[in-house]
Amino acid sequence: MRRILCLLLLCASSVDAQSAADVAKSIQGARREVIAVLPRVMNEAVAAALKVTAARGTRVFLITERATVKRGGYLLNVSHGPSGINTYLYPGAITTPWILVDGAWLASGAALDADFTAPVAITRDAGTLSRLNLWATQVTAAGPTPRVDLLKLRYDNAGRQSPPRPAR
């Protein structure tokens, strides 16, 4: 696991291709923080890596589309993991999944969230890292969505009529 992380950090080129499984293993080596922007939270390996990372004491910020709460996937599994995971619901669409690790490297691509066969691009471009970190800071400024609120949103029956109760 550390070899993969070191390989990613020592890469000389600005963009490399990796698999989502390799990135998931590398996420677990994060020391300070992980910012994961996943539209649907559909990759089980990435979801598990986020939980393992948070359990080790690393801060994990998960930003996902608000609609994801109703879609299913691994959102509730991740958000109800260790207390180091902070979940944020973004009101709009997120076009490209990406994960920023320790502010040092970025993984991006559809394989991080849904299309498991697609390659994942790895970059250390300072401008890109700075721009995405600023965006994440703005999105997370309002504070995380409490776990109980995620459950309420997922299983909310507001607006639906409950079925009639049988007579006794």
Secondary structure in CASP SS format (residue, H / E / C, confidence):
PFRMAT SS
TARGET T0000
AUTHOR 0000-0000-0000
METHOD secondary structure of the structure
MODEL  1
M C 1.00
R H 1.00
R H 1.00
I H 1.00
L H 1.00
C H 1.00
L H 1.00
L H 1.00
L H 1.00
L C 1.00
C C 1.00
A C 1.00
S C 1.00
S C 1.00
V E 1.00
D E 1.00
A E 1.00
Q E 1.00
S C 1.00
A H 1.00
A H 1.00
D H 1.00
V H 1.00
A H 1.00
K H 1.00
S H 1.00
I H 1.00
Q C 1.00
G C 1.00
A C 1.00
R C 1.00
R C 1.00
E E 1.00
V E 1.00
I E 1.00
A E 1.00
V E 1.00
L C 1.00
P C 1.00
R C 1.00
V C 1.00
M C 1.00
N C 1.00
E H 1.00
A H 1.00
V H 1.00
A H 1.00
A H 1.00
A H 1.00
L H 1.00
K H 1.00
V H 1.00
T H 1.00
A H 1.00
A H 1.00
R C 1.00
G C 1.00
T C 1.00
R E 1.00
V E 1.00
F E 1.00
L E 1.00
I E 1.00
T E 1.00
E E 1.00
R C 1.00
A C 1.00
T H 1.00
V H 1.00
K H 1.00
R H 1.00
G C 1.00
G C 1.00
Y C 1.00
L H 1.00
L H 1.00
N H 1.00
V H 1.00
S H 1.00
H C 1.00
G C 1.00
P C 1.00
S C 1.00
G C 1.00
I E 1.00
N E 1.00
T E 1.00
Y E 1.00
L E 1.00
Y E 1.00
P C 1.00
G C 1.00
A C 1.00
I C 1.00
T C 1.00
T C 1.00
P C 1.00
W E 1.00
I E 1.00
L E 1.00
V E 1.00
D C 1.00
G C 1.00
A C 1.00
W E 1.00
L E 1.00
A E 1.00
S E 1.00
G C 1.00
A H 1.00
A H 1.00
L H 1.00
D C 1.00
A C 1.00
D C 1.00
F C 1.00
T C 1.00
A C 1.00
P C 1.00
V E 1.00
A E 1.00
I E 1.00
T E 1.00
R C 1.00
D C 1.00
A H 1.00
G H 1.00
T H 1.00
L H 1.00
S H 1.00
R H 1.00
L H 1.00
N H 1.00
L H 1.00
W H 1.00
A H 1.00
T H 1.00
Q H 1.00
V H 1.00
T H 1.00
A C 1.00
A C 1.00
G C 1.00
P C 1.00
T C 1.00
P C 1.00
R H 1.00
V H 1.00
D H 1.00
L H 1.00
L H 1.00
K H 1.00
L H 1.00
R H 1.00
Y H 1.00
D C 1.00
N C 1.00
A C 1.00
G C 1.00
R C 1.00
Q C 1.00
S C 1.00
P C 1.00
P C 1.00
R C 1.00
P C 1.00
A C 1.00
R C 1.00
END
